[in-house]
Amino acid sequence: MTYLFSTVTSPKIVYIPQGSVFKSIAHLQNEGVNLYKIDGLILRLMGKPQQGWIDIKEKSMTRLEYLYRLTTAKAATREITLIPGETTVVFLDQLAKELDLTNIKLMSSYKKHAPLPEGNFVPDTYSIPNGISEENLIVYLLDTSKERMKSWSLEMLGSYNKEKWLQIVTKASVIQKEAASEADMPFVSSVIDNRLKKEMRLQMDGTLNYGEYSHQVVTAKRIRMDKTPYNTYKHKGLPDYPVCNVGKIALNAALHPVRSDYLYFVRGKNGEHVYSSYFSTHHQNIVNATK
């Protein structure tokens, strides 16, 4: 009986994964909550714990009260959407504004936990609990996205290889930034492959729409001044890392380009890209687009 009234300390907001009671207890143990296997047995007698983000309300309480709250408490959540093609800098700014969080803390947590400078998040609509800390939010988004990326790799390739998948995501990010529409993506993918095969520089403005420059028009001066590996006017091949966060359609396009000999494209007057295989034709397409 004394055990039930011992003290449990826990974050006010906790995440309960889908699965058994003992999986929930194990997850909370990993989060630093002082629970034990016997608590799983007690919890099974009380009911099933809520799933997802739940609000425990307090950081310290008796074990009996804590286990009871696991079965009854729910967190108020807000939905936030990451759009395919958006950069992490912009997304973190969005999180800070919409969830009343600190941008500096979000960025610090991101740099601490993210495996890559960019392209770690899966664009989606996420339900975020009110009151979650910046670090817990970043870890949750990164873990969720990592599992989704692995599942996409298994679905599309039949396996998951970290280095190979990075190349695919990087190519998809350029497609995501360059394509005029989803239908346009396999054509942009084809141009990328054709230029890489010929060892031509990609020379794509979208690669310079990284980070804080996500929505800026790329000028001739910017091309001259930018010395990062993202500048595909100066450097051959794909950038070292993704330019943005990519969706599943862009990943599919990266893996399944149309078969063509296109090397150039320009946005026409109707907003769609006009493709060509020769520079002379491309030059004329540019002239036509500006008339």
Steps between C-alpha positions, in 0.01 A plus 500: 500500500786737582632449145181645348552824692867541412585802284522497120667788318422557132477769234157664498457406134586141407465296183341152520569285190255250358542152639482305823496636855855376549615681185355818649683443828827428318464819294439709811802339669713607204368853552631493856176425687564278805263217408559125523360176360260464794345833397397336175315231690324759715416710195338202328260471794411868478440516126681576176725808480404775259701513177679797350588816689335527842508770765590365846454855639766468772863392514475311829223289657434166660548188291132412528393845376754491217384162371139615523575813299665289229158340442294821510708804404508646151700789364344787310670505162540736207556398142790639302584421139841477336466565127711291257791706371529720808833541674559422865589861589158614381325204662659567841397864473146381428507269804623781722225740391207257497589310818643794696843341526850647491665489159852498643420197719339319206806559282737398779306175556490436127877538464547274802280213375468526120722261301513735198502878457181480290238256373437314826129575534216330312247758379171418669237633741608434858292518817718679754405515871482838666779548749752269336860615535708602199737205538224240544321636196812479280577146619140393433497649148839353414414152632163497324656616173786250524258209531290630209808539280609145580154367412505692170842359416381146572190562287686655207832311506431191707777596744644794691857618456582830669751626243296393197183651641680830566586525129138436406366755749755757380398452137132512601558829682633662182197366312273632775645850463515505120180331382207717394253228601485139616457387139815694414716315753599193290614734219720705734635169631590400145687826437699453820602148400589601145716792613675288762578233241660761277687648799325831443433732792133488595478883502163495677375801694306277742821377661564857618160514671646333808450605862395862549505554121208260448271751330750748356543558128845386391685784328820503295673676790387229743639232268835679488520563874378168640797275580313211664483143359133575425604720208463265204612775263847472652514138614440181303264232622226513757543706818652316796168506686132552418387853425166463678258252656353272235171321445430151372407615148839668451675186628308289250599740223865477606482123462284496187595777254347507154725371224622801302807675366397836649778716640326835543171648613352844554169611646263602222234768505238254625713416802597156373852400400606473137768234446771471236802289412714769335619835628393681182142381553521585868617852416204548269265369770640762738438773242143376446435492873600864539304640205 
